[in-house]
């Protein structure tokens, strides 16, 4: 897969250090690459060469990986397992894990800024990336998630957490792709699609967290340990599955309404995500 080689080459170009080793360890630990794949698939749906999205695909995956490294830290979820391997702070140490996350986040914007596309378009894409990853997006969701520990929360609050913590970074590739493809009239539709996918994806994680062991799932089952409300604990597992499937169906129907977009490959990919077991 081209994204793997691109990511590895970007990291290998950095000066040797323990931080570099930790960045490479976490980035190449076998992630699903859902965000890059969404970006490429939307570009292809608009009949645009997907390779123009390479810098942003790599930036998205670096930001996602940084968020996982920091989410696993003792001060956050204190997890030991990620992608079937020891978490970054377990494999190295806590200080190195913090620096690895910092390095991936900042390097992501250097790579995105290096895109060869029109400077105005690149600026718009970087703005999307910043907003979705930052203190009104994913970081905000992480803060809400931390504040929800040891508290009784309702479904509305949990949706708000998931919308920001998970949904924003799954929406970003859709918005970036339609911006690169010069179809910004579709931004509002892609926002709806992205947030439906994001909430469905997180509910699915909550379900798999119950149904699978940590070894099967490839990451620590930490929500119960951290006394966090989940879609399963709030809705019950059967209702959670119904809501998840309804959200995936909403995303599918919204994709089908887009004009000037060849949706077959994206629809197939959404179905693959819906059927995942890890």
Secondary structure per residue as TSV (DSSP state, phi and psi in degrees):
chain	resnum	aa	ss	phi	psi
A	1	X	-	360.0	128.3
A	2	X	H	-58.8	-36.9
A	3	X	H	-59.0	-34.9
A	4	X	H	-63.5	-45.7
A	5	X	H	-66.3	-41.1
A	6	X	H	-60.6	-47.8
A	7	X	H	-61.6	-45.8
A	8	X	H	-62.5	-42.2
A	9	X	H	-66.7	-38.6
A	10	X	H	-60.7	-44.5
A	11	X	H	-70.9	-40.0
A	12	X	H	-66.2	-19.2
A	13	X	T	-77.5	-9.6
A	14	X	S	-79.7	157.6
A	15	X	-	-60.7	143.5
A	16	X	-	-63.4	134.8
A	17	X	-	-168.5	166.6
A	18	X	H	-65.1	-35.4
A	19	X	H	-60.8	-44.8
A	20	X	H	-58.7	-44.4
A	21	X	H	-60.9	-41.3
A	22	X	H	-68.6	-38.8
A	23	X	H	-60.6	-46.6
A	24	X	H	-65.9	-41.3
A	25	X	H	-57.4	-50.0
A	26	X	H	-74.3	-35.9
A	27	X	H	-73.2	-29.1
A	28	X	T	-108.8	25.8
A	29	X	S	-85.7	7.5
A	30	X	-	98.9	37.3
A	31	X	-	-67.7	163.8
A	32	X	-	-76.8	-16.1
A	33	X	-	57.5	37.4
A	34	X	H	-65.3	-41.9
A	35	X	H	-66.0	-48.0
A	36	X	H	-59.1	-41.3
A	37	X	H	-64.3	-38.8
A	38	X	H	-61.6	-44.1
A	39	X	H	-60.4	-49.8
A	40	X	H	-62.1	-41.0
A	41	X	H	-68.8	-37.8
A	42	X	H	-67.9	-40.7
A	43	X	H	-59.0	-44.5
A	44	X	H	-64.6	-35.6
A	45	X	H	-62.4	-27.5
A	46	X	T	-92.9	9.8
A	47	X	T	60.0	39.2
A	48	X	-	-112.8	141.1
A	49	X	-	-56.6	117.4
A	50	X	G	-63.9	-20.2
A	51	X	G	-65.4	-20.1
A	52	X	G	-66.9	-17.7
A	53	X	G	-88.1	-1.7
A	54	X	H	-53.1	-49.8
A	55	X	H	-60.3	-37.3
A	56	X	H	-77.1	-33.1
A	57	X	H	-61.8	-44.5
A	58	X	H	-66.6	-41.9
A	59	X	H	-61.1	-43.7
A	60	X	H	-60.2	-43.5
A	61	X	H	-70.1	-33.8
A	62	X	H	-67.1	-42.4
A	63	X	H	-65.8	-42.2
A	64	X	H	-60.7	-44.7
A	65	X	H	-66.7	-40.2
A	66	X	H	-57.0	-42.5
A	67	X	H	-64.8	-35.2
A	68	X	H	-69.6	-42.9
A	69	X	H	-56.9	-48.4
A	70	X	H	-71.4	-36.0
A	71	X	H	-62.9	-30.7
A	72	X	T	-82.0	-11.0
A	73	X	S	-61.7	155.5
A	74	X	T	-54.1	-34.2
A	75	X	T	-73.8	-15.1
A	76	X	T	-106.1	-104.4
A	77	X	T	-92.6	-13.0
A	78	X	-	54.0	55.6
A	79	X	-	-98.0	151.4
A	80	X	S	-104.3	-17.7
A	81	X	E	-131.5	134.6
A	82	X	E	-148.4	127.6
A	83	X	T	55.0	33.9
A	84	X	T	77.8	6.5
A	85	X	E	-127.5	162.9
A	86	X	E	-56.2	140.1
A	87	X	-	-62.4	163.7
A	88	X	H	-57.9	-43.0
A	89	X	H	-71.8	-21.4
A	90	X	H	-80.3	-38.2
A	91	X	H	-73.2	-34.5
A	92	X	S	-113.7	-100.7
A	93	X	-	-163.3	171.3
A	94	X	H	-63.5	-43.9
A	95	X	H	-62.7	-43.3
A	96	X	H	-64.6	-38.2
A	97	X	H	-63.4	-40.5
A	98	X	H	-61.1	-46.4
A	99	X	H	-65.6	-37.5
A	100	X	H	-62.4	-42.8
A	101	X	H	-63.5	-45.5
A	102	X	H	-59.1	-43.2
A	103	X	H	-63.2	-44.3
A	104	X	H	-65.0	-40.6
A	105	X	H	-62.7	-49.6
A	106	X	H	-71.8	-38.2
A	107	X	H	-64.6	-32.3
A	108	X	H	-56.6	-41.4
A	109	X	H	-75.6	-30.3
A	110	X	H	-62.2	-44.2
A	111	X	H	-67.1	-44.1
A	112	X	H	-61.3	-41.1
A	113	X	H	-66.2	-18.8
A	114	X	T	-84.5	4.1
A	115	X	-	-58.3	144.8
A	116	X	-	-87.8	2.2
A	117	X	S	-72.7	170.6
A	118	X	-	-50.6	136.2
A	119	X	H	-59.6	-35.3
A	120	X	H	-66.0	-39.9
A	121	X	H	-67.0	-42.7
A	122	X	H	-61.0	-42.0
A	123	X	H	-61.9	-42.0
A	124	X	H	-62.1	-41.7
A	125	X	H	-67.8	-40.4
A	126	X	H	-65.3	-37.1
A	127	X	H	-62.4	-42.4
A	128	X	H	-60.8	-47.2
A	129	X	H	-59.8	-44.9
A	130	X	H	-63.6	-46.0
A	131	X	H	-65.5	-44.1
A	132	X	H	-70.3	-28.9
A	133	X	H	-92.5	-17.1
A	134	X	S	-94.0	-156.4
A	135	X	T	-73.4	-5.0
A	136	X	T	-110.2	5.0
A	137	X	T	-124.4	-115.5
A	138	X	H	-61.1	-42.6
A	139	X	H	-62.8	-38.5
A	140	X	H	-61.5	-43.1
A	141	X	H	-62.8	-37.6
A	142	X	H	-64.1	-40.4
A	143	X	H	-65.0	-44.1
A	144	X	H	-59.9	-39.2
A	145	X	H	-63.9	-43.2
A	146	X	H	-63.9	-40.8
A	147	X	H	-71.0	-16.6
A	148	X	T	-85.6	-7.5
A	149	X	T	-63.7	139.6
A	150	X	T	61.8	24.1
A	151	X	S	-127.2	151.7
A	152	X	-	-84.7	116.6
A	153	X	-	-117.9	155.6
A	154	X	-	-98.7	178.1
A	155	X	H	-64.2	-37.1
A	156	X	H	-61.2	-43.5
A	157	X	H	-66.7	-41.2
A	158	X	H	-64.1	-38.9
A	159	X	H	-61.6	-40.0
A	160	X	H	-62.8	-42.0
A	161	X	H	-61.5	-50.7
A	162	X	H	-67.1	-35.3
A	163	X	I	-57.0	-39.4
A	164	X	I	-90.0	-48.2
A	165	X	I	-67.6	-39.1
A	166	X	I	-109.4	-44.7
A	167	X	I	-63.5	-38.2
A	168	X	H	-61.6	-44.8
A	169	X	H	-79.6	-12.9
A	170	X	H	-88.1	-22.4
A	171	X	H	-80.8	-34.4
A	172	X	H	-51.9	-47.4
A	173	X	H	-63.6	-31.3
A	174	X	H	-68.4	-44.3
A	175	X	H	-68.5	-39.7
A	176	X	H	-65.2	-43.0
A	177	X	H	-62.9	-43.9
A	178	X	H	-72.0	-25.5
A	179	X	H	-71.3	-45.6
A	180	X	H	-61.6	-33.4
A	181	X	T	-83.8	0.8
A	182	X	T	61.9	41.6
A	183	X	-	-125.7	51.8
A	184	X	G	-67.7	-11.9
A	185	X	G	-64.9	-16.5
A	186	X	G	-96.1	3.7
A	187	X	H	-53.7	-47.5
A	188	X	H	-63.7	-37.5
A	189	X	H	-65.9	-42.1
A	190	X	H	-67.7	-30.3
A	191	X	H	-63.5	-44.9
A	192	X	H	-61.6	-44.3
A	193	X	H	-62.2	-46.6
A	194	X	H	-62.7	-43.6
A	195	X	H	-74.5	-29.4
A	196	X	H	-65.8	-45.0
A	197	X	H	-62.8	-42.3
A	198	X	H	-62.6	-45.0
A	199	X	H	-68.6	-42.0
A	200	X	H	-60.7	-42.7
A	201	X	H	-62.8	-41.6
A	202	X	H	-72.4	-37.9
A	203	X	H	-60.8	-41.9
A	204	X	H	-58.9	-42.6
A	205	X	H	-59.7	-42.5
A	206	X	H	-61.3	-39.6
A	207	X	H	-68.0	-46.9
A	208	X	H	-64.3	-31.6
A	209	X	H	-61.0	-31.1
A	210	X	H	-85.4	-40.6
A	211	X	H	-80.6	-24.8
A	212	X	S	-115.6	155.1
A	213	X	-	-76.9	165.0
A	214	X	H	-57.5	-38.9
A	215	X	H	-65.3	-42.7
A	216	X	H	-66.9	-39.6
A	217	X	H	-78.5	-25.2
A	218	X	T	86.7	5.5
A	219	X	S	-153.4	163.6
A	220	X	-	-66.2	141.4
A	221	X	-	-90.5	83.2
A	222	X	-	-102.3	-9.9
A	223	X	T	-63.7	-41.8
A	224	X	T	-66.1	-41.4
A	225	X	T	-59.6	-37.6
A	226	X	T	-91.6	9.0
A	227	X	T	54.8	50.0
A	228	X	-	-103.6	140.5
A	229	X	-	-71.3	141.0
A	230	X	-	-128.9	170.0
A	231	X	H	-61.2	-32.8
A	232	X	H	-71.8	-42.8
A	233	X	H	-69.5	-28.3
A	234	X	H	-88.2	-44.1
A	235	X	H	-97.6	-22.0
A	236	X	-	87.9	151.6
A	237	X	H	-67.4	-37.4
A	238	X	H	-68.2	-43.2
A	239	X	H	-67.5	-37.0
A	240	X	H	-60.6	-41.1
A	241	X	H	-64.7	-39.3
A	242	X	H	-63.2	-46.0
A	243	X	H	-63.6	-43.4
A	244	X	H	-56.7	-50.4
A	245	X	H	-65.1	-36.2
A	246	X	H	-62.9	-40.4
A	247	X	H	-67.6	-42.2
A	248	X	H	-61.5	-40.4
A	249	X	H	-65.5	-38.3
A	250	X	H	-60.2	-44.4
A	251	X	H	-62.4	-43.6
A	252	X	H	-60.9	-46.1
A	253	X	H	-64.7	-37.3
A	254	X	H	-67.3	-39.5
A	255	X	H	-60.6	-40.1
A	256	X	H	-68.2	-17.2
A	257	X	T	-83.4	-13.7
A	258	X	-	-68.7	133.8
A	259	X	S	-99.1	147.6
A	260	X	S	72.7	20.7
A	261	X	-	-132.4	124.2
A	262	X	-	-83.6	106.6
A	263	X	-	-93.5	-7.9
A	264	X	H	-56.8	-47.0
A	265	X	H	-67.7	-39.8
A	266	X	H	-66.4	-41.7
A	267	X	H	-61.9	-40.5
A	268	X	H	-63.4	-39.6
A	269	X	H	-69.1	-39.7
A	270	X	H	-60.4	-40.6
A	271	X	H	-64.0	-36.6
A	272	X	H	-63.6	-42.0
A	273	X	H	-62.9	-42.9
A	274	X	H	-61.4	-28.6
A	275	X	T	-96.6	3.5
A	276	X	-	-64.4	156.0
A	277	X	-	-128.0	21.6
A	278	X	-	-158.7	360.0
